[in-house]
């Protein structure tokens, strides 16, 4: 509530516009802002129960955001931004790029119609091992188990302690909120930091402990197929790589990172019939070694989430470009509807 009041006060008094102007004047022209989306789901979609809230935006909310960008910003493609940055050209102020991670099927059913309707460009980063199939992302599987398994903080702590070596007592306290209820987001963040093999061991153990309570939704396709991807590509949607397996690259060996980069790029080049230029780091995680491997693999840029360098800034690194995450929570007011003030405040804070 306080955040919404602050956003409205700054926006409607004009102070937010002044703040952005002074910020850009002091820092120099930022070169633009890159936005990061994931899922486009209706408010009553059951998939929302198993995904972290920071991944979801309703189609209606997204459409209002696109209208905001078209009215108040300069909506451009990632290709145009990277070409300008590589050549040293300055972009117009308030240039904005839409990017979307993972390759969820709703990108086609809910997001694509909005893009077409308003002539908006976007780049979708595909996790190639999940295209066409019914394989679940690890975080989708974890969310489903937590939603259906009736597990306690003690259950989660015991299993995670067994694979991580951390204290079960400490983990159990961490997975409980101030009322003693299970804090799912904290568990997900801990699970995210495990390497792939230990992550799968933990999820197998959780699923086994849940027993018949976990109904299993594996017959449902959650990600895009090649027909949908080709249709969007022909309509002007750009595609980049998000790796093969969605494993966090900073937890892998250099050989494994190289395989993720080259295999995903090769498969996308072949299927799309064009050169894939851009890479987005799974979970936004990278370091200097990973960024250099992305450059050597032939990509034109590497995009992070929440950290990295400003596009066009004096310390800019095209293989460590920062993006701003977008979801329902950052662009809705007290009524639960889209709020221009909240969206403008969010972009001003992190842009």
C-alpha positions as CSV (number, residue, x, y, z in Angstrom):
1,X,0.0,0.0,0.0
2,X,2.8,2.4,0.9
3,X,4.6,1.6,-2.3
4,X,1.4,2.3,-4.4
5,X,0.8,5.6,-2.6
6,X,4.5,6.7,-3.2
7,X,4.2,5.7,-6.9
8,X,1.0,7.6,-7.4
9,X,2.3,10.7,-5.5
10,X,5.5,10.9,-7.6
11,X,3.8,10.1,-10.9
12,X,0.8,12.5,-10.7
13,X,2.8,15.4,-9.3
14,X,5.4,15.1,-12.1
15,X,8.2,14.4,-9.6
16,X,8.8,11.0,-11.2
17,X,9.4,12.6,-14.6
18,X,11.9,15.0,-13.0
19,X,13.6,12.2,-11.2
20,X,14.0,10.2,-14.4
21,X,15.4,13.2,-16.3
22,X,17.9,14.0,-13.6
23,X,18.9,10.4,-13.3
24,X,19.5,10.1,-17.0
25,X,21.4,13.4,-17.1
26,X,23.7,12.4,-14.4
27,X,24.3,8.9,-15.7
28,X,24.2,9.8,-19.4
29,X,21.8,8.4,-21.9
30,X,21.1,4.9,-20.7
31,X,20.7,3.6,-24.3
32,X,17.4,2.0,-23.4
33,X,15.7,-0.5,-21.1
34,X,15.3,-4.2,-21.7
35,X,12.3,-5.8,-20.1
36,X,12.0,-9.5,-19.1
37,X,8.7,-11.4,-19.1
38,X,7.9,-15.1,-18.6
39,X,4.3,-16.4,-18.5
40,X,1.1,-14.8,-19.7
41,X,-1.7,-16.4,-17.7
42,X,-5.3,-15.5,-16.9
43,X,-5.9,-14.6,-13.2
44,X,-7.9,-17.9,-12.7
45,X,-5.4,-20.2,-14.5
46,X,-4.6,-23.1,-12.3
47,X,-1.0,-23.0,-13.4
48,X,-0.6,-19.9,-11.3
49,X,-0.8,-22.0,-8.2
50,X,2.4,-23.8,-8.9
51,X,4.5,-21.0,-10.3
52,X,6.2,-18.3,-8.4
53,X,4.2,-15.1,-8.7
54,X,7.1,-13.1,-10.2
55,X,6.8,-15.2,-13.4
56,X,3.2,-14.3,-14.3
57,X,1.3,-11.5,-15.9
58,X,-2.3,-11.5,-17.2
59,X,-2.8,-11.0,-20.9
60,X,-4.9,-7.9,-20.2
61,X,-2.3,-6.4,-17.9
62,X,0.4,-7.1,-20.5
63,X,-1.7,-5.4,-23.2
64,X,-2.0,-2.3,-21.0
65,X,1.8,-2.4,-20.5
66,X,2.4,-2.6,-24.3
67,X,0.1,0.4,-24.8
68,X,2.1,2.3,-22.1
69,X,5.3,1.5,-23.9
70,X,3.9,2.7,-27.3
71,X,2.6,5.9,-25.8
72,X,5.4,7.0,-23.5
73,X,8.4,5.1,-24.7
74,X,10.1,4.1,-28.0
75,X,9.4,0.3,-28.4
76,X,12.2,-1.2,-30.6
77,X,13.5,-4.7,-31.3
78,X,16.4,-6.3,-29.5
79,X,18.2,-6.6,-32.8
80,X,18.0,-2.8,-33.4
81,X,19.2,-2.1,-29.8
82,X,22.2,-4.4,-30.1
83,X,23.1,-3.1,-33.5
84,X,23.1,0.4,-32.2
85,X,25.2,-0.5,-29.1
86,X,27.7,-2.4,-31.2
87,X,28.2,0.5,-33.6
88,X,28.3,3.2,-30.9
89,X,25.1,4.9,-32.1
90,X,22.9,6.5,-29.4
91,X,19.4,5.3,-29.1
92,X,16.5,7.7,-28.6
93,X,15.6,8.3,-24.9
94,X,13.1,5.9,-23.4
95,X,13.9,3.1,-25.9
96,X,12.3,-0.1,-24.6
97,X,12.8,-3.8,-25.7
98,X,10.5,-6.7,-24.8
99,X,12.1,-10.0,-24.1
100,X,10.4,-13.2,-22.8
101,X,12.2,-16.2,-21.2
102,X,11.7,-20.0,-21.3
103,X,9.3,-20.6,-24.2
104,X,6.0,-21.2,-22.5
105,X,3.0,-22.2,-24.7
106,X,1.1,-19.2,-23.4
107,X,3.6,-17.0,-25.3
108,X,1.7,-18.2,-28.4
109,X,-1.8,-18.3,-27.1
110,X,-1.9,-15.2,-25.0
111,X,1.1,-13.0,-25.7
112,X,1.5,-13.3,-29.5
113,X,-2.0,-11.9,-30.3
114,X,-1.3,-8.8,-28.2
115,X,2.0,-8.3,-30.1
116,X,0.3,-8.6,-33.4
117,X,-2.6,-6.4,-32.4
118,X,-0.3,-3.5,-31.5
119,X,2.6,-4.1,-33.9
120,X,5.0,-4.7,-31.1
121,X,8.3,-6.5,-31.4
122,X,9.7,-9.0,-29.0
123,X,12.4,-11.6,-28.5
124,X,11.5,-15.0,-27.0
125,X,14.4,-17.0,-25.5
126,X,13.8,-20.7,-26.0
127,X,15.0,-23.6,-23.8
128,X,15.4,-26.1,-26.6
129,X,15.3,-29.4,-24.7
130,X,11.7,-28.5,-23.8
131,X,10.3,-27.6,-27.2
132,X,7.6,-30.0,-28.5
133,X,7.6,-32.2,-25.4
134,X,5.7,-32.5,-22.1
135,X,8.9,-32.4,-20.0
136,X,8.5,-30.1,-17.0
137,X,10.9,-27.3,-16.0
138,X,12.3,-28.2,-12.6
139,X,10.6,-25.2,-11.0
140,X,7.3,-26.3,-12.5
141,X,7.7,-29.8,-11.1
142,X,8.7,-28.4,-7.7
143,X,5.7,-26.1,-7.6
144,X,3.3,-28.9,-8.5
145,X,4.7,-31.1,-5.8
146,X,4.4,-28.3,-3.2
147,X,0.9,-27.5,-4.3
148,X,-0.4,-31.0,-4.3
149,X,1.8,-32.9,-1.8
150,X,0.7,-31.5,1.5
151,X,4.3,-31.3,2.7
152,X,5.6,-29.5,5.8
153,X,8.6,-27.3,6.4
154,X,10.1,-30.2,8.2
155,X,9.7,-32.5,5.2
156,X,11.3,-30.0,2.9
157,X,14.2,-29.3,5.3
158,X,14.9,-33.0,5.8
159,X,15.2,-33.8,2.1
160,X,17.2,-30.7,1.3
161,X,19.6,-31.2,4.2
162,X,20.2,-34.7,2.9
163,X,21.4,-33.5,-0.5
164,X,23.0,-30.2,0.5
165,X,24.7,-31.0,3.8
166,X,23.1,-27.9,5.4
167,X,21.5,-28.1,8.9
168,X,18.0,-29.4,8.9
169,X,17.0,-27.2,11.9
170,X,18.3,-24.1,10.2
171,X,16.5,-25.0,6.9
172,X,13.2,-25.8,8.7
173,X,13.3,-22.4,10.4
174,X,14.1,-20.7,7.1
175,X,11.2,-22.5,5.3
176,X,8.6,-21.3,7.8
177,X,7.2,-17.7,7.8
178,X,6.4,-15.7,11.0
179,X,3.1,-17.6,11.4
180,X,4.7,-21.0,11.1
181,X,3.3,-21.6,7.6
182,X,5.4,-23.1,4.8
183,X,7.3,-20.4,2.8
184,X,7.5,-21.9,-0.6
185,X,9.5,-19.1,-2.2
186,X,12.4,-19.6,0.3
187,X,12.5,-23.3,-0.5
188,X,12.5,-22.7,-4.2
189,X,15.4,-20.3,-3.8
190,X,17.4,-22.9,-1.9
191,X,16.5,-25.6,-4.4
192,X,17.6,-23.3,-7.2
193,X,21.2,-23.1,-5.9
194,X,21.7,-26.9,-6.1
195,X,23.4,-28.4,-9.1
196,X,21.1,-30.3,-11.5
197,X,21.8,-33.8,-10.2
198,X,21.2,-33.0,-6.6
199,X,18.2,-31.0,-7.6
200,X,16.6,-34.0,-9.3
201,X,17.4,-36.2,-6.3
202,X,15.6,-33.8,-4.0
203,X,12.6,-33.6,-6.3
204,X,12.4,-37.4,-6.7
205,X,12.5,-37.7,-2.9
206,X,9.8,-35.0,-2.5
207,X,7.5,-36.7,-5.0
208,X,8.0,-40.1,-3.4
209,X,7.2,-38.6,0.0
210,X,4.1,-36.9,-1.4
211,X,2.8,-40.3,-2.7
212,X,-0.6,-40.4,-4.4
213,X,-1.3,-36.8,-3.5
214,X,0.7,-35.7,-6.5
215,X,-1.6,-36.3,-9.4
216,X,0.9,-35.5,-12.1
217,X,0.2,-33.2,-15.0
218,X,2.8,-34.6,-17.4
219,X,0.4,-35.2,-20.2
220,X,-0.2,-31.5,-20.6
221,X,2.2,-29.5,-22.9
222,X,3.3,-26.3,-21.2
223,X,5.9,-25.2,-23.8
224,X,5.9,-24.1,-27.4
225,X,6.2,-26.5,-30.3
226,X,8.0,-25.8,-33.6
227,X,4.9,-25.0,-35.6
228,X,4.0,-22.3,-33.1
229,X,7.5,-21.0,-33.1
230,X,7.7,-20.9,-36.9
231,X,4.4,-19.1,-37.2
232,X,5.5,-16.4,-34.8
233,X,8.9,-16.1,-36.5
234,X,7.2,-15.6,-39.8
235,X,5.1,-12.8,-38.2
236,X,8.2,-11.0,-37.0
237,X,8.8,-12.4,-33.5
238,X,12.5,-12.9,-32.9
239,X,14.0,-15.9,-31.1
240,X,17.1,-16.4,-29.0
241,X,18.7,-19.1,-26.9
242,X,18.0,-19.8,-23.3
243,X,20.3,-22.9,-23.4
244,X,19.2,-26.5,-23.7
245,X,18.3,-27.6,-20.1
246,X,17.7,-24.4,-18.2
247,X,20.5,-25.3,-15.8
248,X,22.2,-22.4,-14.2
249,X,25.4,-21.9,-16.1
250,X,27.5,-20.7,-13.2
251,X,27.1,-24.1,-11.6
252,X,28.4,-26.0,-14.6
253,X,31.9,-26.7,-15.9
254,X,33.2,-24.7,-18.9
255,X,32.7,-27.8,-21.1
256,X,29.1,-28.1,-20.0
257,X,28.5,-24.4,-20.6
258,X,30.0,-24.6,-24.1
259,X,27.7,-27.6,-24.9
260,X,24.6,-25.7,-23.7
261,X,25.6,-22.7,-25.8
262,X,26.6,-24.4,-29.1
263,X,24.0,-27.1,-29.1
264,X,21.0,-24.8,-28.5
265,X,22.3,-22.3,-31.0
266,X,22.8,-25.0,-33.7
267,X,19.4,-26.5,-33.2
268,X,17.7,-23.1,-33.3
269,X,19.6,-22.0,-36.4
270,X,18.6,-25.2,-38.2
271,X,14.9,-25.1,-37.3
272,X,14.4,-21.3,-37.8
273,X,16.6,-21.0,-40.9
274,X,18.3,-17.9,-39.6
275,X,21.2,-17.0,-37.3
276,X,20.3,-16.9,-33.6
277,X,22.0,-13.8,-32.3
278,X,21.1,-13.4,-28.6
279,X,21.4,-15.4,-25.4
280,X,19.6,-15.0,-22.1
281,X,21.2,-16.6,-19.0
282,X,18.9,-19.1,-17.2
283,X,17.9,-17.5,-13.9
284,X,19.8,-14.5,-15.0
285,X,23.0,-15.9,-13.5
286,X,26.4,-15.3,-15.1
287,X,30.0,-14.5,-14.3
288,X,33.0,-13.2,-16.4
289,X,33.9,-16.7,-17.5
290,X,30.3,-17.5,-18.7
291,X,29.9,-14.2,-20.4
292,X,33.2,-14.7,-22.3
293,X,32.0,-18.2,-23.4
294,X,28.8,-16.7,-24.7
295,X,30.9,-14.2,-26.8
296,X,33.1,-17.0,-28.1
297,X,30.0,-19.1,-29.1
298,X,29.1,-16.4,-31.6
299,X,26.2,-14.6,-29.9
300,X,25.9,-10.9,-30.1
301,X,24.8,-10.3,-26.5
302,X,24.1,-12.0,-23.2
303,X,21.2,-10.9,-21.1
304,X,20.9,-11.1,-17.3
305,X,18.0,-10.3,-15.0
306,X,18.2,-7.8,-12.2
307,X,22.0,-7.3,-12.4
308,X,24.5,-6.5,-15.1
309,X,25.4,-3.3,-17.0
310,X,23.0,-0.7,-18.3
311,X,22.6,-0.8,-22.1
312,X,24.6,2.2,-23.4
313,X,26.2,3.0,-20.0
314,X,29.8,3.9,-19.7
315,X,30.7,0.5,-18.3
316,X,28.4,-1.4,-20.6
317,X,29.3,-5.0,-21.5
318,X,27.0,-6.5,-24.2
319,X,27.4,-9.9,-22.7
320,X,26.2,-8.8,-19.3
321,X,23.2,-6.6,-20.1
322,X,20.7,-5.9,-17.3
323,X,17.0,-6.5,-17.7
324,X,14.0,-5.4,-15.6
325,X,11.6,-8.1,-14.6
326,X,7.9,-7.5,-15.2
327,X,4.9,-9.3,-13.7
328,X,1.5,-8.5,-12.3
329,X,2.8,-7.3,-8.9
330,X,4.8,-4.4,-10.2
331,X,2.1,-2.9,-12.4
332,X,-1.2,-3.2,-10.5
333,X,-2.8,-0.8,-8.0
334,X,-4.9,-1.4,-4.9
335,X,-7.9,-2.4,-7.1
336,X,-5.9,-5.2,-8.6
337,X,-6.1,-3.5,-12.0
338,X,-3.3,-2.1,-14.2
339,X,-1.7,1.1,-12.8
340,X,0.2,3.5,-15.0
341,X,1.8,5.0,-11.9
342,X,3.1,1.7,-10.6
343,X,4.6,0.7,-13.9
344,X,6.2,4.0,-14.4
345,X,7.6,3.9,-10.9
346,X,9.0,0.4,-11.4
347,X,10.7,1.4,-14.6
348,X,12.1,4.5,-13.1
349,X,13.5,2.6,-10.0
350,X,15.3,-0.1,-12.0
351,X,15.8,1.4,-15.4
